[in-house]
Amino acid sequence: MPATLEVVCTDDDCTLDMFELHYTYDMPDDTGVEDFTCPYCGEADTLEAVEL
């Protein structure tokens, strides 16, 4: 099953709480949170993976 990544935006001005990324098998194995930007505020530096 492809990887799933839960992400939170830590920007105080962003109202997005949390979102989940569902990969396909075509994504490189080393894909991580640093490869994405927040879909709401557009920032990349403020994204953090949620560790369960």
Secondary structure, 3 states (H helix, E strand, C coil): CCCEEEEEECCCCCCCCEEEEECCCCCCCCCCHHHCCCCCCCCCCCEEECCC
